[in-house]
Amino acid sequence: MSATEIHRGAVVIDGACPLLRKPAYLDWYREGGCTVVAPTVGLGLTAAGALREIASWLRMIDSRDDLILVRTGDDVTRAKRLGKLGILMHFQGTQPIENDLNLVDAYKALGVSMVMLTYNQKNMVGDGCEERTDSGLSNFGIDLVQRLNELRIIVDCSHTGIQTTLDAMKHSARPVVFSHSNVRAVHDVRRNITDEQAKAVAATGGLVGMNGYPPTVTANKPPSMDDFLRHFDHLIDLVGIDHIGLGLDYFTHQSGVVSDAEAQVYYDDSLRSGRWRKETYPPPPYIYPEGIETPKTLGNLTRALLERGLPQSDVEKIMGGNWHRVINEVLG
């Protein structure tokens, strides 16, 4: 069977899709053979703003025959069988929850299925990975993890401080994920995770979504496919094939989406706001790994993994099978 046929037959899940803050790019993911995508909603917004974004997504899903809202693992299976694109709504950060855990119940009812604890900076839950401190999960954060477990929402530890993530994994009764994080052992930046974190998330039954965002891959510009695959190699050796997925993190200010000048404006604003720090986030352009510069060509990743010598069954786990298992286990 050819790489193209294997890719076409696989469940392909990208667990971090901030590019879909512009839903016009849904077609890029369809062209790349995705079964399920996880658009970022509510980033940096209050509850009112997040509700507006969620409402917009729900309206679009309801109005289009080619989209399915993913609430359970069966929805993933149904999307694949029907040739539709599953939408799994994802919070990057907990600002929309404010200080009211009852809002989590409302978001669950509306279809939010994954919540990331912090976005680089300290919040009520704990410390982000870019903070000077790393004090761990707050009491509110412990209560939040337990509420997410109760409601069957995936706990996501990307962008979050080391101790805060270790605490979250300790207190979670369900599998946890790093939706879009590479490994420090390959490229040592604060956005990537340590071997200790990788082992801890595997112990929960969760996974690490491999991140294509160039500064998390390598200092080389642009990254090669080999630069990217070295992160896969390390995790396979460290935690095994069952704990690796995709969280490619294509975003609205990458090359091929906006001009370098527009990307620079966004970069400067991100530094001013404190969302990003220049030590971790170098300036644009942001060109994704060779062969998968956009989601339109994700089949090239399937081919590269096969050429790396991985058997078809392992490649299918990485491309989406492991995400599907976690979705089944957490969402039901």
Helices and strands as residue ranges (DSSP letters): H 3-9, E 13-17, G 18-21, G 23-25, H 26-31, E 36-41, H 47-63, E 67-69, H 73-82, E 85-87, E 89-92, G 95-97, H 102-110, E 112-116, H 139-151, E 154-156, H 162-171, E 176-178, H 195-203, E 207-210, H 214-217, H 225-239, G 241-243, E 244-246, H 260-273, G 295-297, H 299-307, H 312-316, I 317-321, H 322-331
